[in-house]
Amino acid sequence: MRYDQDRTFLVRDRDRRAIAGCPPGLAKKYNGCMPPGQAKKRYDNYRTWNGYDYRPRLFGLKNYSSGRYYYDDGYLLRPASDGGIAGYIPLLGGALAIGNQWPSSYSSHSVPDYYVDYYDLGPRDSYRYADNVIYRVNPSDTAIQSVVALLTGDDFTIGEPMPSGYDVYNVPYPYRDRYNDSDEAWYRYSDGYVYQIDPQTQLISAAIDLLV
């Protein structure tokens, strides 16, 4: 079934861990990434935002382990026991802002052909996909040119309950006349598909591909 095959790229992308080591830009900025005596001070200053601890989920990243993190210069950083940096996650709008080069250590996956066609992505070296975001990049220098799409990455499985957070009708406007909620069926949108849901059981009964 094409639906199952095409969503395997989402499954592959979920096998992520913080990139080991220190971001090259920070290593240069801090002359080795962590000047002596500054580790605790920096962690205390950058570990919270508006009362929230910095965590991958604060940025919508569900594929990384929990634990202590702090933020600096567009990265979410995982502190090491010796006061250095054990690993890092580049963030959308930070290290992954438009104009920045794509980090070579940040793995990217190919997306199914229908996404390539729908968003006019071009050849494989002209886009990157990671952590549910598609970016357009300059093939010659890998500079990020735009954010093409944000994908939810949520699991919708026929015969199973719909994921949490989809209580509100969200079908794109051009399709609302065709897929409108009724007593017989609800419709919810995610990643190029409209899902039909039984209002009584709230189980998913069908997946309708919009990108064909």
N, C-alpha and C positions, 0 to 999 in steps of 0.2 A: 504494500500500500504506500502510495507516494507520500502521504501525510506523515507516516512514521519515519520513512527514509529521510525526508527533508528536514525533520526536526533533530536528526542526530547531531548536527553541528551545535545545537544548543546544549546537548548532553556533553559533548566533548569540551565545550567551553567552561563547563562547571567544574572541571577537574583543575582547579587553580590554587596556587599558593603564592604567598608574597615572594617577590623576586629576591633571591639571596643577595646579600651584600648592601652596598650603599649606592644611591643614585649618583651617576658621574658628576652631575652639576653640583650636588651638595658636597661631594668629596673635594671638588675644587674650591667651593665657597668656604668650607671650613678647614681647609688644609688637612685633609685626611678624614673629614666627615665629623670628627668629634674632638675638638680641642680639649686638652686635659682640664679637668675641674668643671667643665661646662655641661656635662651630660645631665645631671640631675636638675640643674637650673633650667635647661631647655625643655626637658620633659615636663616639669612643673608648669612652665609657661604655655606650652602648646598641647596639653593633653585634653582640654575641654573646649567646647564651643557653646555659648549660651546655656551653660549648665549641663550639657550633654557630653559624656565621654566620647572621645574620638574612637569610632569603631567602623569597620567596613560597612555594616548595615546602615549607619548614619548617612552613607552616600549611595544607598541602594544596592550595595554589593553583598550578595548572599553566599558567595562561593568560597569565602575565606574563613580561616579559623578565628575564634574569638581570642581575647587576651588583651594585653596592654598595647596601645598604639598612641602615637601623637602625630600632629600635622606640621609640615614645614615645606614651604616653597612649592606647593602643588602636589605633594606626595603624602600619603599616609605611611608612617614609618613604624616599624616594629623594633622596639629597643632590645638590645642584647644584654646579657647578664654582666658584661664587663663595661657597660656604659656606652658602647658603640651602637651601631645599627645592624640588626640581624637581617632585616629584609625591608622591602618597600613595595607600595602599590601606587602606580601613577593614576591620577584622578582626572576625570572629565572636567574641563574648564580650568584645570591647574596645569600639571605637567602635560596633559593632553589638550591644551588650548590650541585654537587655530593659530597657525604660524609656527608652532613648535614642531620639531622633528619627532617622528614616531620612535619611541625607545626600542632599540634593537633587541633588548632582552625581554620585551613584553610580547608574548606569543599572540599571533593572530590566526584566525581560522577562515577558510573559504566559506562562503554562504551559497545556498542553493541557487540554481540558474534563474529561477523566477524572481528572486530578489535582485540579482544582477540586471535583469531585463527591466523590472519595474522601476528601479531607482537609477537606471542607466549608469551603472558603476564602471563599466568598461573592463579592461583586462585585470587579472588578479593583482598586479603590482600597483593598481590605481586606487585600491581601497584596503581598509583594514577592518576586521571585526573582532571585538574583544569585550567581555563583560556586558553583553547585551546592547552594544552600541556599534553602529556602522559608521566609519569615518571615510571621507574621500581624501586621498593623499596625492601629492605630486610624485610621480614615479621616479623622477630624476634625483630628488633629494629627500624623499619621504616626509616632507613637510605636510602637516595637517591642513587641508584646505577648507573643510566644512564637516559638520556633523550631519550625516545623511538621515539616520533613523535611530530611534531608541526602541528596542524590542523588550518586551516584558520578561520573556524566558519562562513564564509560568507554565506549569503542566496542566494541559487539558486532555483528559483521557475519556474516550467514549465509554459510557457505562459507569463512570465514576462521578462523584460530586464535583461541582465547579470549585476552583480555588477561592479562598477567602479574598475579599476586597472587590468583588464583582457584583455587588448588590445593585449598583446603579447602572441603568441602561447606557451603553457606550458605543453603539454601532455608528460608524462614520456617516455623516449626513447624506452622501449620495446613495447610500444603501438602506436608509431608514424606511422608505416606502415599501420596500420588499421584505425587510426583516424587522418587523415591528412587534413589540411584546403584545401578547394576547393571553386569554385564559388557557389556550391550548399549548402555547410555546413561548419561552423567553429566548432572547438572542443577546449574546455578548461577543465583543470583538477582542482579539489578541493576535498580534504578529501575523497579519495577513489572512486570518481566518475568522469567520463568524461561526459561533458555536450555538447550536440549538439545545435548549435545556427544558426539561420537563418541570413545569412550575410546582407540581405536587411533590415529586421526589427530589427535585433539584439535581437530578442526574443528567449528565451530558448525553444527548441522544444522536447528535450528528455534528460533523465538521464541514463547513462550506468554505472552499478556497476562493478568496476574492482576487488573488493575484494571477489569474489565468485569463 
